[in-house]
Amino acid sequence: MIGERRSGQFVTPGTPLAIIEEFLPGPGTYVEGCYVYSKITGYMLLDTLNKKVSVYPAVKSPNVPTVGSIVLGIVESVNFKSCDVSIKVVGRRKLSGSLMGVLHISDASPHYVESVFDVCRPGDYIKAEVISNKNRTFHLSTVDRNLGVVLAFCSRCGYQLSKENRRMYCKRCKNVEKRKASSEYWVLT
């Protein structure tokens, strides 16, 4: 059943790799009966010193947020109860395209807010945590103090807003706006 084996050999799911008495299963493998099989498409690694067989993926897995991931995105649209966020970065990895997330008013702030317009506005850069991916929708939260708007622009003149306590202030037109700003708010120079 098992032919010639060597490290670096290309294998596909279901390929028998070893007998369980010879090698222990490692990452990318599973055991059925007395055989270790490949779980993924990739390259086999035979660790003869530790008597372990593993399979490492042939291609990188796509960068998709999971529950608990910290994401960076741009607010696309806002209504009173929620906003749509175009996710651009997951963790520290930039996406080649973008994914959409939703921030609901109940997950926006640890304090009561009347409207999501008090949390963010279209065009704001926002840092959030993925709290659910139910129904293929990424549900976001900005409740933590390190989460929220990291870069905002004035709704009147488009100049970058400065953070002053809980309010955002435009140095150009003196406009004052509300945001749920992150403790890590960016200042562009």
C-alpha positions in Angstrom: 0.0 0.0 0.0 2.8 2.4 0.8 5.4 2.9 -1.9 8.7 4.6 -1.8 8.7 7.5 0.7 11.0 10.5 0.9 10.9 14.0 2.4 9.8 16.6 0.0 7.5 14.2 -1.9 4.3 15.9 -3.2 1.2 14.2 -1.7 -2.6 14.8 -1.9 -5.4 14.2 0.7 -5.9 10.5 1.4 -2.3 9.5 0.4 -1.0 6.8 2.8 2.2 8.0 4.3 3.3 5.5 6.9 2.2 2.7 9.2 1.4 4.0 12.7 4.0 1.6 14.3 6.8 3.3 12.2 5.9 7.0 12.4 3.6 9.2 14.6 1.2 11.6 12.9 2.2 15.2 12.6 0.6 18.4 11.2 -1.4 17.9 8.0 -2.0 14.2 8.7 -4.7 11.9 10.2 -4.8 8.2 11.3 -7.3 5.7 10.1 -6.8 2.0 11.1 -3.1 1.4 11.2 -2.0 4.0 8.6 -1.1 7.7 8.7 -2.7 9.6 5.8 -2.2 13.0 4.3 -5.0 15.4 5.3 -4.0 18.2 2.8 -2.2 18.8 -0.5 1.4 19.5 0.2 4.9 18.1 0.8 5.7 15.2 3.1 8.3 15.6 5.8 9.7 12.4 7.3 11.4 13.2 10.6 13.4 10.0 11.2 15.0 11.2 14.4 11.6 11.8 16.2 9.8 9.2 14.1 7.1 11.6 12.9 5.5 12.2 9.5 4.0 15.6 8.6 2.5 17.3 5.5 3.1 21.0 4.9 0.7 22.9 2.5 1.8 23.5 -1.0 0.1 26.9 -1.1 -0.4 29.5 1.6 -3.9 29.5 3.0 -5.9 32.6 2.3 -5.8 35.4 4.8 -9.4 35.3 6.2 -10.3 36.7 9.6 -11.4 34.3 12.3 -13.2 35.0 15.6 -10.7 37.0 17.7 -8.8 38.5 14.8 -8.0 42.1 14.9 -8.8 43.8 11.6 -8.2 47.3 10.1 -10.7 48.6 7.6 -12.4 51.7 6.1 -15.9 52.6 7.1 -17.9 52.5 3.8 -21.5 53.4 5.0 -23.1 54.3 8.3 -26.7 54.3 9.5 -28.1 54.7 13.0 -27.8 51.1 14.1 -24.7 49.8 12.2 -22.0 50.5 9.7 -20.3 48.6 6.9 -16.5 48.2 7.0 -14.3 47.2 4.1 -11.6 45.1 5.8 -8.2 45.7 4.4 -5.8 44.1 7.0 -6.1 41.0 9.1 -3.6 40.9 12.0 -0.5 42.2 10.3 -1.3 40.8 6.9 -2.7 43.0 4.1 -5.5 41.6 2.0 -5.1 41.6 -1.8 -8.7 42.7 -2.0 -11.2 43.4 0.8 -13.8 41.7 2.8 -16.9 43.3 4.3 -17.6 43.5 8.0 -20.5 44.9 10.0 -20.3 46.9 13.2 -23.6 47.0 15.2 -24.3 49.8 17.7 -24.4 47.2 20.6 -20.8 46.2 19.8 -19.5 49.7 19.2 -18.7 51.2 22.6 -18.7 50.2 26.3 -20.8 53.3 26.9 -24.3 54.1 25.6 -24.3 55.7 22.2 -27.5 57.0 20.4 -26.3 56.4 16.9 -23.4 54.8 15.1 -22.7 58.3 13.7 -21.3 59.0 17.2 -18.9 56.1 16.8 -17.6 56.5 13.2 -18.3 58.1 9.8 -17.7 57.1 6.2 -14.1 57.3 5.3 -12.8 56.7 8.8 -10.1 54.0 9.4 -11.2 51.7 12.1 -9.5 48.9 14.1 -11.9 46.2 15.3 -12.1 42.7 16.6 -14.0 39.9 14.8 -16.6 38.6 17.2 -18.6 36.3 14.9 -18.6 35.1 11.3 -22.2 33.8 11.4 -23.9 33.6 8.0 -20.6 34.5 6.2 -20.7 38.0 7.6 -17.8 39.3 9.8 -19.4 40.9 12.8 -17.1 43.4 14.5 -16.6 45.0 17.9 -14.8 48.2 19.0 -15.7 48.0 22.7 -12.1 47.6 23.9 -10.2 50.8 24.5 -7.5 49.9 21.9 -10.2 49.5 19.3 -12.2 52.1 17.4 -11.4 54.8 14.9 -7.6 55.1 14.3 -7.8 57.9 11.7 -10.7 60.3 11.0 -11.3 63.2 8.7 -13.6 66.3 9.1 -17.1 65.9 7.7 -17.0 69.6 6.6 -13.5 70.2 5.1 -11.9 66.8 4.9 -8.9 67.7 7.1 -7.5 65.1 9.6 -9.3 65.3 13.0 -7.2 65.6 16.2 -8.2 63.5 19.2 -9.2 65.5 22.3 -10.7 63.3 25.0 -13.9 61.8 23.6 -14.3 64.4 20.9 -12.5 64.9 17.6 -11.5 68.4 16.6 -10.6 69.9 13.2 -7.8 72.4 13.4 -8.6 73.9 10.0 -12.4 74.7 10.3 -12.8 74.3 14.1 -15.5 71.6 13.6 -16.1 69.3 16.6 -17.3 65.7 16.0 -17.9 62.6 18.1 -16.0 59.3 17.5 -15.2 56.2 19.4 -11.5 56.7 19.0 -8.9 54.0 19.7 -6.2 54.6 22.3 -3.9 54.1 19.4 -5.2 57.0 17.3 -2.8 57.9 14.4 -1.5 61.4 13.8 -0.4 62.0 10.2 2.3 64.6 9.6 
